[in-house]
Amino acid sequence: MLSPSALRRWSWTHKWSSLVCTVFMLLLCITGLPLIFHHEIGHLLGTEVETPAMPANTPRASLDKVLATAQALHPERLVQFASHAGDDDNVWFVTLTPTPAPTDDFRSVAVDARTGQVLAQPRFDEGFMYVMFKLHVDLFAGLPGKLFLGFMGLLLLVAIVTGVVLYAPFMRKLAFGEVRRDRSTRVKWLDLHNLLGIVTLMWAFVVGGTGMINTWADLLIKYWQYDQLSVLLKPYEGQPIVPAAGRGPLQQALVAAQAQAPGTKLSFIAFPGTAFSSPHHNTFFLRGNEPLTSRLLKPVLVDARTTQVTASPQLPWYLKALLVSQPLHFGDYGGMPMKILWALLDMATIVVLGSGLYLWLLKGLQTRSPSAQAAGSATDHLAGGALPTSGAARTTEGAA
């Protein structure tokens, strides 16, 4: 059993960690809900690129032709990345930017991998899903926004852990998960809040933890480039970016990269001078064929001039953790059943967050009214009020 002083400390920590992050966690849950079904919503809105039906043995166009087709639409731009659609390798998405440096000024061209013909020029920087994504990822504030949301995720984890500790003393006079429907509205909401908090406990911890890890993505990649990639690229230090005219056939470079890691599929290509490559290399990021390994990437550095493989390093553990956490955060591992489960738990968590905020606001109103405060104190005592602080302090997951 917790001593009265320990109980007050746990209550204080739970209350303030919950209150500080609750509004932002509500925002993340609300914006995350449509992102779980982003592919399905894209199909409904007509924003997903559809490929025409062709025989399975239809030959594929050369990657050099694909890039030339995209480049012809934006001759003033450089090709920064080329990638396959997540669930359809018959589509190439070619990203073109004014310079190789990271930028939000990009154009995307979808090219049929079999015919080499343009399918669409989708815009990923506008529309409803773009707004939801940016609010969810960085609040339209770039890296500072990501790190801020990461800190809110840390507070969420603190609120969950402290809520679990406080659940036992609060419920010591009640059956597990009991909701007292014959009591006041506030007591019923408190019981429902605690019940849903326990039900969503593990999900909220996993999603909160993976979300926090995802906010570190930019920093982890920068560290990897500084710590490991820079050692591999030391022989090429100070060399200018290999111009497009001086590069070897890209299709030949792709074959060389895939030969380095048999049984893998291409995820994306970073071209010379971009954030994921060097001035002298085309870097091919390959992925496995199994549900788990399909999320893990293996970089293969191919000399842009000679099309010879120069390095194929293993990703460090922290980047593997990042890659595994990203799809787990949105429930992308188990197909539609897992997405539906993720959505239901997300909606339950919205109720937990909303009810925690409601209980705290209601407690504040009672505190300002002497008669209501007396009634509230009596209600708390009858409810088994183990915690003498505000209603939010008694929640099991005030910010789950």
C-alpha positions as CSV (number, residue, x, y, z in Angstrom):
1,M,0.0,0.0,0.0
2,L,1.1,3.5,-0.7
3,S,1.7,5.9,2.2
4,P,-0.4,9.1,2.2
5,S,2.6,11.2,1.2
6,A,3.5,8.8,-1.6
7,L,-0.1,8.8,-2.8
8,R,-0.1,12.6,-2.9
9,R,3.2,12.5,-5.0
10,W,1.8,10.0,-7.4
11,S,-1.5,11.9,-7.6
12,W,0.3,15.2,-8.3
13,T,2.5,13.7,-11.0
14,H,-0.5,12.0,-12.7
15,K,-2.7,15.1,-12.5
16,W,-0.2,17.5,-14.1
17,S,1.3,15.1,-16.7
18,S,-2.3,14.3,-17.7
19,L,-3.5,17.9,-17.8
20,V,-0.5,19.3,-19.8
21,C,-0.7,16.7,-22.6
22,T,-4.4,16.0,-22.7
23,V,-5.4,18.6,-25.3
24,F,-2.5,17.7,-27.6
25,M,-3.2,14.0,-27.2
26,L,-6.9,14.6,-28.2
27,L,-5.6,16.4,-31.3
28,L,-3.3,13.5,-32.1
29,C,-6.1,10.9,-31.6
30,I,-8.6,12.9,-33.7
31,T,-6.1,13.5,-36.6
32,G,-4.7,9.9,-36.3
33,L,-8.1,8.3,-36.9
34,P,-8.3,9.2,-40.6
35,L,-4.6,8.5,-41.1
36,I,-5.2,4.8,-40.1
37,F,-7.4,4.5,-43.2
38,H,-5.4,6.9,-45.5
39,H,-5.3,4.4,-48.4
40,E,-9.0,3.7,-48.2
41,I,-9.8,7.4,-47.9
42,G,-7.6,8.1,-50.8
43,H,-9.4,5.6,-53.0
44,L,-12.8,7.2,-52.0
45,L,-11.5,10.7,-52.7
46,G,-10.0,9.6,-56.0
47,T,-6.5,10.8,-54.9
48,E,-4.9,7.3,-55.1
49,V,-3.0,6.5,-58.3
50,E,-4.6,3.6,-60.1
51,T,-2.7,1.4,-62.5
52,P,-4.4,-0.1,-65.6
53,A,-4.8,-3.9,-65.6
54,M,-2.2,-5.8,-67.6
55,P,-1.0,-9.4,-67.8
56,A,1.2,-10.4,-64.9
57,N,4.1,-11.1,-67.3
58,T,4.1,-7.6,-68.8
59,P,7.8,-6.5,-69.1
60,R,8.9,-3.5,-67.1
61,A,10.2,-0.3,-68.5
62,S,13.8,0.7,-67.9
63,L,14.2,2.8,-64.8
64,D,16.2,5.3,-66.9
65,K,13.1,5.7,-69.1
66,V,10.9,6.2,-66.1
67,L,13.1,9.0,-64.8
68,A,13.4,10.6,-68.2
69,T,9.6,10.7,-68.5
70,A,9.2,12.4,-65.1
71,Q,12.1,14.8,-65.8
72,A,10.6,15.9,-69.1
73,L,7.6,17.3,-67.2
74,H,9.8,19.4,-64.9
75,P,13.1,20.0,-66.8
76,E,14.1,22.7,-64.4
77,R,14.1,20.4,-61.4
78,L,16.3,17.6,-60.2
79,V,15.3,14.1,-59.4
80,Q,15.7,13.7,-55.6
81,F,14.0,10.3,-54.9
82,A,12.2,7.5,-56.7
83,S,10.1,5.0,-54.9
84,H,7.4,2.4,-55.3
85,A,3.9,2.7,-54.0
86,G,3.6,0.8,-50.7
87,D,1.2,-1.8,-52.1
88,D,1.8,-1.6,-55.8
89,D,5.3,-2.0,-57.4
90,N,3.8,-1.2,-60.8
91,V,3.9,2.5,-59.9
92,W,7.0,4.6,-59.6
93,F,6.7,7.9,-57.7
94,V,9.5,10.3,-58.8
95,T,10.1,13.3,-56.6
96,L,11.6,16.4,-58.2
97,T,13.0,19.5,-56.4
98,P,14.8,22.7,-57.3
99,T,18.0,21.5,-55.5
100,P,19.2,18.2,-53.9
101,A,18.8,19.8,-50.4
102,P,15.8,18.9,-48.3
103,T,12.8,21.1,-49.1
104,D,9.0,21.4,-49.0
105,D,9.0,22.6,-52.6
106,F,8.6,19.3,-54.5
107,R,6.7,17.8,-57.4
108,S,5.7,14.2,-57.6
109,V,5.1,12.3,-60.8
110,A,3.6,8.8,-60.9
111,V,4.9,6.7,-63.8
112,D,3.7,3.3,-64.8
113,A,6.6,0.9,-64.2
114,R,5.5,-1.3,-67.2
115,T,4.9,1.3,-69.9
116,G,6.9,4.2,-68.7
117,Q,3.9,6.5,-69.2
118,V,2.8,9.2,-66.8
119,L,-0.2,8.1,-64.7
120,A,-0.7,11.3,-62.6
121,Q,1.0,14.2,-60.9
122,P,-0.4,13.8,-57.4
123,R,-0.1,16.6,-54.9
124,F,0.9,15.4,-51.4
125,D,1.1,18.9,-50.0
126,E,-2.6,19.9,-50.1
127,G,-6.0,18.6,-49.2
128,F,-7.7,17.1,-46.1
129,M,-5.3,14.2,-45.6
130,Y,-2.3,16.5,-45.9
131,V,-3.7,18.8,-43.1
132,M,-4.4,15.8,-40.9
133,F,-0.9,14.4,-41.5
134,K,0.9,17.7,-40.7
135,L,-1.1,18.3,-37.6
136,H,-0.4,14.8,-36.4
137,V,3.3,14.9,-37.2
138,D,4.6,18.3,-36.4
139,L,1.7,20.9,-36.0
140,F,3.0,22.6,-39.2
141,A,6.1,23.6,-37.2
142,G,8.8,21.3,-38.6
143,L,11.4,19.7,-36.3
144,P,10.4,21.9,-33.2
145,G,6.8,20.8,-33.6
146,K,7.9,17.1,-33.8
147,L,10.1,17.4,-30.7
148,F,7.3,19.2,-28.8
149,L,4.8,16.4,-29.7
150,G,7.5,13.9,-28.6
151,F,7.6,15.6,-25.2
152,M,3.8,15.4,-25.0
153,G,4.1,11.7,-25.8
154,L,6.6,11.3,-22.9
155,L,4.1,13.0,-20.5
156,L,1.4,10.6,-21.8
157,L,3.6,7.6,-20.8
158,V,4.1,9.2,-17.4
159,A,0.4,9.7,-17.0
160,I,-0.3,6.0,-18.0
161,V,2.2,4.6,-15.5
162,T,1.1,6.8,-12.6
163,G,-2.5,6.1,-13.5
164,V,-1.9,2.3,-13.2
165,V,-0.3,2.8,-9.8
166,L,-3.2,4.9,-8.6
167,Y,-5.9,2.6,-9.9
168,A,-5.6,-0.1,-7.2
169,P,-6.0,2.2,-4.2
170,F,-8.9,4.1,-5.9
171,M,-10.7,0.9,-6.7
172,R,-10.0,-1.0,-3.5
173,K,-13.7,-0.7,-2.4
174,L,-15.1,-1.5,-5.9
175,A,-15.2,-4.5,-8.2
176,F,-12.7,-4.4,-11.1
177,G,-14.1,-2.3,-13.9
178,E,-17.4,-1.5,-12.1
179,V,-19.4,1.5,-13.4
180,R,-21.9,2.7,-10.8
181,R,-24.9,3.6,-13.0
182,D,-27.1,4.5,-10.0
183,R,-24.8,7.3,-8.8
184,S,-24.3,10.9,-9.9
185,T,-23.2,11.8,-13.5
186,R,-19.8,12.7,-12.3
187,V,-19.3,9.4,-10.5
188,K,-20.5,7.5,-13.6
189,W,-18.1,9.4,-15.8
190,L,-15.3,8.7,-13.4
191,D,-15.9,5.0,-13.4
192,L,-16.3,4.9,-17.2
193,H,-13.1,6.9,-17.5
194,N,-11.2,4.4,-15.3
195,L,-12.7,1.4,-17.1
196,L,-11.8,2.6,-20.6
197,G,-8.4,3.7,-19.3
198,I,-7.6,0.1,-18.2
199,V,-9.0,-1.4,-21.5
200,T,-6.9,0.9,-23.6
201,L,-3.9,0.8,-21.3
202,M,-1.5,-1.4,-23.4
203,W,-2.6,0.1,-26.7
204,A,-2.1,3.7,-25.5
205,F,1.3,2.8,-24.1
206,V,2.4,1.2,-27.4
207,V,1.0,3.9,-29.6
208,G,2.3,6.7,-27.3
209,G,5.8,5.1,-27.2
210,T,6.1,4.5,-30.9
211,G,4.7,8.0,-31.6
212,M,7.4,9.5,-29.3
213,I,10.1,7.5,-31.1
214,N,8.8,8.6,-34.5
215,T,9.3,12.3,-33.5
216,W,13.0,11.6,-33.2
217,A,13.3,10.4,-36.8
218,D,15.1,13.4,-38.2
219,L,17.6,13.4,-35.3
220,L,18.3,9.7,-35.6
221,I,18.9,9.9,-39.3
222,K,21.3,12.8,-38.9
223,Y,23.1,10.9,-36.2
224,W,23.4,7.8,-38.4
225,Q,24.8,10.0,-41.2
226,Y,27.3,11.6,-38.9
227,D,28.3,8.4,-37.0
228,Q,28.4,5.7,-39.6
229,L,27.6,6.9,-43.1
230,S,30.3,9.6,-43.0
231,V,33.0,6.9,-42.4
232,L,31.9,5.0,-45.5
233,L,31.9,8.2,-47.6
234,K,35.2,9.5,-46.3
235,P,37.0,8.6,-49.6
236,Y,34.6,10.8,-51.5
237,E,34.7,13.8,-49.1
238,G,34.9,17.2,-50.9
239,Q,34.0,15.8,-54.3
240,P,31.3,17.7,-56.2
241,I,27.9,16.1,-57.0
242,V,28.1,13.8,-59.9
243,P,26.2,15.5,-62.7
244,A,23.3,13.7,-64.4
245,A,25.3,13.6,-67.6
246,G,28.2,11.8,-65.9
247,R,26.1,9.0,-64.3
248,G,26.0,5.4,-65.5
249,P,22.7,3.6,-66.4
250,L,20.4,3.6,-63.4
251,Q,18.8,0.3,-64.4
252,Q,22.2,-1.3,-64.3
253,A,22.8,0.2,-60.9
254,L,19.5,-1.2,-59.6
255,V,20.4,-4.7,-60.8
256,A,23.8,-4.4,-59.0
257,A,22.1,-3.3,-55.8
258,Q,19.5,-6.1,-55.8
259,A,22.3,-8.6,-56.5
260,Q,23.9,-7.5,-53.3
261,A,20.8,-8.4,-51.2
262,P,18.9,-11.3,-52.9
263,G,15.3,-11.8,-51.9
264,T,14.6,-8.2,-51.2
265,K,12.5,-5.6,-52.9
266,L,13.3,-1.9,-53.6
267,S,11.7,0.6,-51.3
268,F,13.2,3.8,-52.6
269,I,16.3,5.4,-54.3
270,A,18.1,8.5,-53.0
271,F,20.1,10.2,-55.7
272,P,23.5,12.0,-55.4
273,G,23.6,14.9,-53.1
274,T,20.3,14.2,-51.3
275,A,19.8,13.8,-47.6
276,F,19.9,10.0,-47.7
277,S,22.9,9.6,-50.1
278,S,26.3,11.1,-50.9
279,P,27.4,13.4,-53.7
280,H,28.9,10.4,-55.4
281,H,26.3,7.6,-54.9
282,N,22.9,6.4,-55.9
283,T,21.7,4.8,-52.6
284,F,19.2,2.0,-52.9
285,F,17.1,1.2,-49.9
286,L,15.9,-2.4,-50.1
287,R,13.3,-4.2,-47.9
288,G,12.5,-7.8,-47.1
289,N,9.5,-9.8,-48.1
290,E,8.1,-10.9,-44.7
291,P,5.7,-8.8,-42.7
292,L,8.4,-7.7,-40.2
293,T,11.4,-7.5,-42.6
294,S,9.3,-5.5,-45.1
295,R,9.6,-2.6,-42.6
296,L,13.4,-2.9,-42.3
297,L,15.6,-1.2,-44.9
298,K,19.0,-2.2,-46.1
299,P,21.0,0.6,-47.8
300,V,23.2,-0.3,-50.8
301,L,25.5,2.5,-52.0
302,V,26.2,2.3,-55.7
303,D,28.8,4.5,-57.4
304,A,26.9,6.8,-59.7
305,R,29.5,6.8,-62.4
306,T,30.6,3.2,-62.5
307,T,27.3,1.6,-61.2
308,Q,29.5,-0.6,-58.9
309,V,28.4,-1.4,-55.3
310,T,30.8,0.3,-52.9
311,A,29.1,-0.4,-49.6
312,S,26.2,-2.2,-48.0
313,P,26.1,-1.3,-44.3
314,Q,23.7,-2.7,-41.8
315,L,21.4,-0.2,-40.2
316,P,22.0,0.4,-36.5
317,W,19.6,-0.7,-33.8
318,Y,18.1,2.7,-33.3
319,L,17.1,3.1,-36.9
320,K,15.6,-0.4,-36.9
321,A,13.6,0.5,-33.9
322,L,12.4,3.6,-35.7
323,L,11.4,1.6,-38.8
324,V,9.5,-1.0,-36.8
325,S,7.7,1.6,-34.7
326,Q,6.4,3.6,-37.7
327,P,3.9,1.1,-39.1
328,L,3.0,-0.2,-35.6
329,H,2.0,3.3,-34.6
330,F,-0.7,3.3,-37.4
331,G,-1.7,-0.3,-37.2
332,D,-0.2,-1.2,-40.6
333,Y,1.0,-4.7,-39.8
334,G,-2.3,-6.7,-39.8
335,G,-4.3,-5.5,-42.7
336,M,-7.9,-4.3,-42.3
337,P,-8.7,-6.2,-39.1
338,M,-5.8,-4.5,-37.2
339,K,-6.8,-1.1,-38.7
340,I,-10.4,-1.5,-37.4
341,L,-9.0,-2.6,-34.0
342,W,-6.7,0.5,-33.9
343,A,-9.6,2.7,-34.8
344,L,-11.9,1.4,-32.1
345,L,-9.1,1.7,-29.5
346,D,-8.4,5.3,-30.8
347,M,-12.1,6.2,-30.3
348,A,-12.1,4.7,-26.8
349,T,-9.0,6.8,-26.0
350,I,-10.7,9.9,-27.2
351,V,-13.5,9.2,-24.6
352,V,-10.8,8.6,-21.9
353,L,-9.2,12.0,-22.8
354,G,-12.4,13.9,-23.0
355,S,-13.8,12.4,-19.8
356,G,-10.6,13.2,-17.9
357,L,-10.7,16.8,-19.1
358,Y,-14.4,17.0,-18.2
359,L,-13.8,15.6,-14.7
360,W,-11.1,18.1,-14.0
361,L,-13.2,21.1,-15.2
362,L,-16.1,19.9,-13.2
363,K,-13.9,19.6,-10.1
364,G,-12.7,23.2,-10.7
365,L,-16.3,24.4,-10.8
366,Q,-17.1,22.6,-7.6
367,T,-14.1,24.1,-5.9
368,R,-15.4,27.6,-6.7
369,S,-18.8,26.8,-5.1
370,P,-18.7,26.1,-1.3
371,S,-22.0,24.1,-1.4
372,A,-20.9,22.2,-4.5
373,Q,-17.5,21.5,-2.9
374,A,-19.1,20.0,0.2
375,A,-21.4,17.8,-1.9
376,G,-18.4,16.8,-4.1
377,S,-16.4,15.9,-1.0
378,A,-19.2,13.7,0.2
379,T,-19.5,12.1,-3.2
380,D,-15.8,11.4,-3.3
381,H,-15.9,9.8,0.1
382,L,-18.8,7.5,-0.9
383,A,-17.0,6.7,-4.2
384,G,-14.1,5.3,-2.3
385,G,-12.1,8.5,-2.8
386,A,-8.6,7.3,-2.1
387,L,-7.1,10.4,-3.6
388,P,-7.8,13.8,-2.0
389,T,-6.8,15.9,-5.0
390,S,-8.7,16.8,-8.2
391,G,-10.8,14.4,-10.2
392,A,-8.1,14.3,-12.9
393,A,-5.7,13.0,-10.4
394,R,-7.9,10.0,-9.9
395,T,-8.1,9.0,-13.5
396,T,-6.3,5.9,-14.6
397,E,-5.3,7.5,-17.9
398,G,-6.1,11.2,-17.9
399,A,-4.0,11.5,-21.1
400,A,-4.0,8.0,-22.6
